[in-house]
Amino acid sequence: MAAHEEHTVLPAPTFEKPVKILIVVSPYYSDIAEGLLTGAKAVLEDAGATYDVAQMPGALEIPTAIGITDRSSNFDGYVALGCVIRGETTHYETVCNDSSRALTLLGLQGLCIGNGILTVENRKQAEVRADPDGQNKGGGAALAALHLVALGRKWANTSKGVGFRPAGDDTLMAGNNDGNSIA
């Protein structure tokens, strides 16, 4: 069983500048959400990050909330928290797949998102994963967001050296790669 597996957990990154995170949580299963939220807050506080919390009705609304917020705010990263428990219909697959896919697409656009939306077969699995003293998936999602923020900051001011040089950069003139002007 996965609960007994050993996992590598990276240490939290450190930051020179403050980090501001938005936790977007669905309280659909309020006790599960509370455990996830407790774990996420503890990790962020230990890392010295500040955070705000926004609630959404369900897991499907979480990516949209993050996208809307990112366009009009100054958060460095996001933590998505919620729980989807398999039911009797295919709605489970829709919610799991679409919320995960939307978060991934936002991440590929450059947003730093830790995905802590649990997708489980039953309530017991959710309880184990949400428990801050157990698997602490809320804390893991917060840690993932912090690592993505750190990665983004590390490479934020680097250039791949591809493209046009700005006007006034005459180290290389057009058509001549030895640094001499072709004039």
For each residue, the residues with C-beta under 8 A, 3 or more apart:
1: 4 5
2: 5
3: 128 134 135
4: 1
5: 1 2
6:
7:
8:
9: 140 143
10: 143 147
11:
12: 43 46 47 143 146
13: 47 146 147 149 150
14: 47
15: 18 19 47 48 49 149 150 153
16:
17: 153
18: 15 48 49 50
19: 15 47 48 49 50 76 77 146 149
20: 49 50 51 52 74 75 76
21: 44 49 50 51 52 75 76 77 78 79 142 145 146 149
22: 51 52 53 54 66 69 73 75 77 78 79
23: 37 40 41 44 51 52 53 54 78 79 81 142
24: 53 54 55 56 62 65 66 69 78 79 80 81
25: 33 36 37 53 54 55 56 62 81 82
26: 33 55 56 57 58 59 61 62 81 82 83 117
27: 30 33 34 55
28: 33 57 58 59 82 83
29: 32 33 83 85 123 126
30: 27 33 34
31: 34 35 127
32: 29 35 36 83 118 123 126 127 130
33: 25 26 27 28 29 30 36 37 81 82 83 130
34: 27 30 31 37 38
35: 31 32 38 39 127 130 131 132 138
36: 25 32 33 39 40 81 82 83 116 118 130 137 138 141
37: 23 25 33 34 40 41 53 81 138
38: 34 35 41 42 132 138
39: 35 36 42 43 130 131 132 136 137 138 139 140 142
40: 23 36 37 43 44 51 79 81 114 116 138 139 141 142
41: 23 37 38 44 45 51 142
42: 38 39 45 46 132 139
43: 12 39 40 46 47 138 139 142 143 146
44: 21 23 40 41 47 49 50 51 79 142 146
45: 41 42 48 49
46: 12 42 43
47: 12 13 14 15 19 43 44 146
48: 15 18 19 45
49: 15 18 19 20 21 44 45 146
50: 18 19 20 21 44
51: 20 21 22 23 40 41 44 79
52: 20 21 22 23 75
53: 22 23 24 25 37
54: 22 23 24 25 65 69
55: 24 25 26 27
56: 24 25 26 61 62 65 82
57: 26 28 61
58: 26 28 61 62 82 95
59: 26 28 62 82 83 84 95 96 99 117
60: 63 64 95 98 99
61: 26 56 57 58 64 65
62: 24 25 26 56 58 59 65 66 80 81 82 99 103 117
63: 60 66 67 80 99 102 103 105 106
64: 60 61 67 68 102
65: 24 54 56 61 62 68 69
66: 22 24 62 63 69 70 78 80 103 106 111 113
67: 63 64 70 71 106
68: 64 65 71 72
69: 22 24 54 65 66 72 73 75 78
70: 66 67 73 75 78 106 111
71: 67 68
72: 68 69
73: 22 69 70
74: 20
75: 20 21 22 52 69 70 78
76: 19 20 21 112 149 152
77: 19 21 22 111 112 113 114 145 146 148 149
78: 21 22 23 24 66 69 70 75 111 112 113 114 145
79: 21 22 23 24 40 44 51 113 114 116 138 141 142 145
80: 24 62 63 66 99 103 113 114 115 116 117 141
81: 23 24 25 26 33 36 37 40 62 116 117 138 141
82: 25 26 28 33 36 56 58 59 62 99 116 117 118
83: 26 28 29 32 33 36 59 117 118 120 126 130
84: 59 92 95 96 99 117 118 119 120
85: 29 92 120 121 122 123 126
86: 92 120 121 122
87: 91 92
88:
89: 92
90: 93 94
91: 87 94 95
92: 84 85 86 87 89 95 96 119
93: 90 96 97
94: 90 91 97 98
95: 58 59 60 84 91 92 98 99
96: 59 84 92 93 99 100 119
97: 93 94 100 101
98: 60 94 95 101 102
99: 59 60 62 63 80 82 84 95 96 102 103 117
100: 96 97 103 104 115 117 119
101: 97 98 104 105
102: 63 64 98 99 105 106
103: 62 63 66 80 99 100 106 107 113 115 117
104: 100 101 107 108
105: 63 101 102 108 109
106: 63 66 67 70 102 103 109 111 113
107: 103 104 110 111 112 113 148
108: 104 105
109: 105 106
110: 107 152
111: 66 70 77 78 106 107
112: 76 77 78 107 145 148 149 151 152
113: 66 77 78 79 80 103 106 107 144 145 148
114: 40 77 78 79 80 140 141 142 143 144 145 146 148
115: 80 100 103 141 144
116: 36 40 79 80 81 82 137 138 140 141 142
117: 26 59 62 80 81 82 83 84 99 100 103
118: 32 36 82 83 84 125 126 129 130 137
119: 84 92 96 100
120: 83 84 85 86 123 125 126 129
121: 85 86 125
122: 85 86 125 126
123: 29 32 85 120 126 127
124: 127 128
125: 118 120 121 122 128 129
126: 29 32 83 85 118 120 122 123 129 130
127: 31 32 35 123 124 130 131
128: 3 124 125 131 134 135
129: 118 120 125 126 134 135 137
130: 32 33 35 36 39 83 118 126 127 134 135 137 138
131: 35 39 127 128 134 135 136
132: 35 38 39 42 136 138 139
133: 136
134: 3 128 129 130 131
135: 3 128 129 130 131 140
136: 39 131 132 133 139 140
137: 36 39 116 118 129 130 140 141
138: 35 36 37 38 39 40 43 79 81 116 130 132 141 142
139: 39 40 42 43 132 136 142 143
140: 9 39 114 116 135 136 137 143 144
141: 36 40 79 80 81 114 115 116 137 138 144 145
142: 21 23 39 40 41 43 44 79 114 116 138 139 145 146
143: 9 10 12 43 114 139 140 146 147
144: 113 114 115 140 141 147 148
145: 21 77 78 79 112 113 114 141 142 148 149
146: 12 13 19 21 43 44 47 49 77 114 142 143 149 150
147: 10 13 143 144 150 151
148: 77 107 112 113 114 144 145 151 152
149: 13 15 19 21 76 77 112 145 146 152 153
150: 13 15 146 147 153 154
151: 112 147 148 154 155
152: 76 110 112 148 149 155 156
153: 15 17 149 150 156
154: 150 151
155: 151 152 158
156: 152 153
157:
158: 155
159: 162
160:
161:
162: 159
163:
164:
165: 169 171 172
166: 169
167:
168:
169: 165 166 172
170: 173 181
171: 165 179
172: 165 169 176 177 179
173: 170 176 179 180 181 182 183
174: 182
175: 182
176: 172 173 179 180 181 182
177: 172
178:
179: 171 172 173 176
180: 173 176
181: 170 173 176
182: 173 174 175 176
183: 173
